[in-house]
């Protein structure tokens, strides 16, 4: 097997072309170390939202681990001379707590939400640990993950929208079930390995992202 390409966050020039790769018709599987992985993907998110060539770009986060690094977007926005509130209003988050919610949201709501918001980037966080939940059988977990990945491929190809899936490489090798799930993710995606130094994290203040959708929408 050819090892995944390695990305270094010290060189920001790869970011525009990196996101363009996600328009090739396959989701991008990002392998890294927790918590660096989450910090890196949020830096990608910040760069995307602050791209002067995409002044009205927005992002959808399907969050399976309830992790959102607000402080990174606030810091990057201020560094770029932008109002963090305006930037965060273009981030649409749906938090899911079960694989069934994640599955239903991706299959039934995600494409409609992309059309509604005009989102040009999809971030799916916490997918692997969520689908490794022992409350659900391995067979059912694999059965639900397969159509999720098929839908993400359709979105990446048909809607030309990059889909980023960050995965902790240690979590992926935790046990037999995690390895089988990761194998399915890898076979359905383009894979990249990340080498990322941690950024300086500061308090994010009282700012909040945009309106929630999906499981928390009335």
C-alpha positions as CSV (number, residue, x, y, z in Angstrom):
1,X,0.0,0.0,0.0
2,X,1.3,3.5,-0.9
3,X,1.7,5.6,2.3
4,X,-0.5,8.7,2.4
5,X,1.1,12.0,1.5
6,X,2.3,14.1,4.4
7,X,1.1,17.6,4.9
8,X,3.0,20.2,7.0
9,X,1.1,23.1,8.4
10,X,4.2,25.3,8.5
11,X,3.6,25.9,4.7
12,X,0.2,27.5,4.2
13,X,0.5,27.6,0.5
14,X,-0.8,24.0,0.1
15,X,-4.2,24.9,1.6
16,X,-6.0,26.2,-1.5
17,X,-4.8,23.3,-3.7
18,X,-5.4,20.9,-0.9
19,X,-9.0,21.8,-0.7
20,X,-9.4,21.7,-4.4
21,X,-8.4,18.0,-4.2
22,X,-11.6,17.4,-2.3
23,X,-13.5,18.3,-5.5
24,X,-12.1,15.3,-7.3
25,X,-15.1,13.1,-6.2
26,X,-13.7,11.5,-3.0
27,X,-13.7,12.7,0.6
28,X,-10.3,13.6,2.1
29,X,-9.3,11.4,5.1
30,X,-6.9,13.3,7.3
31,X,-4.7,11.2,9.6
32,X,-3.1,12.9,12.6
33,X,-2.7,12.8,16.4
34,X,-5.3,14.0,18.8
35,X,-5.5,16.9,19.7
36,X,-3.3,18.2,16.9
37,X,-5.7,16.7,14.3
38,X,-8.6,18.8,15.5
39,X,-6.6,21.9,15.8
40,X,-5.3,21.5,12.2
41,X,-8.7,20.9,10.7
42,X,-10.0,24.0,12.4
43,X,-7.1,26.0,11.0
44,X,-8.1,24.7,7.5
45,X,-11.6,25.9,8.3
46,X,-10.4,29.3,9.4
47,X,-8.3,29.7,6.2
48,X,-11.3,28.7,4.1
49,X,-13.7,31.1,5.7
50,X,-11.1,33.9,5.5
51,X,-10.1,33.3,1.9
52,X,-10.4,36.7,0.1
53,X,-11.3,34.8,-3.1
54,X,-14.3,33.3,-1.3
55,X,-15.8,36.2,0.7
56,X,-19.1,34.5,1.4
57,X,-17.8,30.9,1.9
58,X,-19.4,28.9,4.7
59,X,-18.8,25.5,6.3
60,X,-21.0,22.7,7.7
61,X,-19.6,20.6,10.6
62,X,-21.2,17.3,11.3
63,X,-19.9,16.8,14.8
64,X,-19.8,13.3,16.4
65,X,-17.5,14.2,19.3
66,X,-18.8,17.6,20.5
67,X,-15.5,19.3,19.8
68,X,-15.4,22.7,18.2
69,X,-12.3,24.9,18.6
70,X,-14.0,28.3,18.7
71,X,-10.8,30.1,19.9
72,X,-8.9,29.2,16.7
73,X,-11.5,30.8,14.4
74,X,-11.7,33.9,16.7
75,X,-7.9,34.3,16.7
76,X,-7.5,33.8,13.0
77,X,-10.3,36.2,12.2
78,X,-8.8,38.9,14.4
79,X,-5.4,38.3,12.9
80,X,-7.0,38.8,9.4
81,X,-8.7,42.0,10.6
82,X,-12.2,40.4,10.3
83,X,-15.1,40.5,12.8
84,X,-15.1,37.0,14.4
85,X,-18.9,37.2,14.8
86,X,-19.3,37.6,11.0
87,X,-17.0,34.7,10.3
88,X,-18.6,32.3,12.9
89,X,-22.1,33.1,11.5
90,X,-21.0,31.1,8.4
91,X,-20.2,28.0,10.5
92,X,-23.2,25.6,10.7
93,X,-22.9,22.8,13.3
94,X,-25.0,19.7,14.0
95,X,-23.9,17.6,17.0
96,X,-24.8,14.0,16.9
97,X,-24.5,11.6,19.8
98,X,-25.3,8.2,18.1
99,X,-24.3,6.6,14.8
100,X,-28.0,6.5,13.8
101,X,-28.3,10.3,14.1
102,X,-25.0,10.7,12.2
103,X,-26.2,8.3,9.5
104,X,-29.7,9.9,9.2
105,X,-28.3,13.5,9.1
106,X,-25.7,12.7,6.3
107,X,-28.2,10.7,4.2
108,X,-31.3,12.9,4.7
109,X,-30.2,16.4,5.6
110,X,-26.7,17.2,4.5
111,X,-27.3,17.8,0.8
112,X,-30.3,20.0,1.5
113,X,-28.3,21.9,4.0
114,X,-25.5,22.5,1.5
115,X,-28.0,23.9,-1.0
116,X,-29.6,26.1,1.7
117,X,-26.4,27.5,3.1
118,X,-24.2,27.5,0.0
119,X,-21.5,25.7,2.1
120,X,-18.3,25.1,0.2
121,X,-16.6,22.8,2.8
122,X,-17.9,19.9,4.9
123,X,-16.0,18.8,8.1
124,X,-17.1,15.5,9.7
125,X,-15.5,15.2,13.1
126,X,-15.5,12.3,15.6
127,X,-16.8,9.9,13.0
128,X,-14.5,6.9,13.9
129,X,-14.9,6.9,17.7
130,X,-18.7,7.4,17.2
131,X,-19.0,4.4,14.9
132,X,-16.9,2.4,17.3
133,X,-19.6,2.7,20.0
134,X,-20.0,-0.7,21.6
135,X,-23.7,-0.1,22.2
136,X,-24.1,-1.0,18.5
137,X,-23.0,-4.2,16.9
138,X,-20.0,-4.2,14.6
139,X,-22.1,-5.5,11.7
140,X,-24.6,-2.7,12.1
141,X,-21.9,-0.1,12.5
142,X,-20.2,-1.1,9.3
143,X,-23.6,-1.3,7.6
144,X,-24.4,2.2,8.5
145,X,-21.0,3.6,7.7
146,X,-21.0,2.3,4.1
147,X,-24.0,4.5,2.9
148,X,-22.6,7.4,4.8
149,X,-19.4,7.2,2.7
150,X,-21.3,6.7,-0.5
151,X,-23.3,9.9,0.2
152,X,-20.1,11.8,0.9
153,X,-18.6,10.6,-2.4
154,X,-21.7,11.8,-4.2
155,X,-21.5,15.2,-2.5
156,X,-17.8,15.5,-3.3
157,X,-18.3,14.5,-6.9
158,X,-21.8,15.8,-7.8
159,X,-21.9,18.9,-5.6
160,X,-18.1,19.7,-6.0
161,X,-17.9,20.2,-2.2
162,X,-14.8,19.0,-0.3
163,X,-15.5,16.7,2.6
164,X,-12.8,16.4,5.3
165,X,-12.8,13.5,7.7
166,X,-10.2,13.8,10.5
167,X,-9.1,10.5,12.1
168,X,-6.8,9.9,15.0
169,X,-4.3,7.3,13.7
170,X,-4.0,5.7,17.2
171,X,-7.8,5.5,17.5
172,X,-7.8,3.8,14.1
173,X,-5.5,1.0,15.3
174,X,-7.1,0.6,18.7
175,X,-8.8,-2.8,18.1
176,X,-10.1,-5.1,15.4
177,X,-13.4,-3.2,15.0
178,X,-11.7,0.2,14.7
179,X,-9.3,-1.2,12.1
180,X,-12.2,-2.6,10.0
181,X,-14.0,0.8,10.2
182,X,-10.9,2.6,9.3
183,X,-10.3,0.3,6.3
184,X,-13.7,1.2,5.0
185,X,-13.0,4.9,5.4
186,X,-9.7,4.6,3.7
187,X,-11.1,2.6,0.7
188,X,-13.7,5.3,0.2
189,X,-11.4,8.3,0.5
190,X,-8.2,10.0,-0.5
191,X,-5.8,9.8,2.5
192,X,-3.4,12.4,3.9
193,X,-1.1,12.1,6.9
194,X,-0.6,15.3,9.0
195,X,2.5,16.6,10.8
196,X,1.3,19.5,12.8
197,X,2.8,21.7,15.5
198,X,0.3,22.9,18.0
199,X,-0.8,26.6,17.5
200,X,-1.1,29.0,20.4
201,X,-4.6,28.8,21.8
202,X,-6.3,31.8,23.4
203,X,-9.7,32.3,24.9
204,X,-12.4,32.7,22.3
205,X,-14.7,35.1,24.2
206,X,-18.5,35.2,23.9
207,X,-18.8,34.6,20.2
208,X,-20.9,31.7,18.9
209,X,-21.2,29.9,15.5
210,X,-24.2,30.2,13.3
211,X,-27.6,28.5,13.7
212,X,-27.6,24.8,14.4
213,X,-29.3,22.3,12.2
214,X,-30.2,18.7,12.2
215,X,-30.6,17.0,15.6
216,X,-30.9,20.3,17.5
217,X,-33.2,22.0,15.1
218,X,-36.8,22.4,16.3
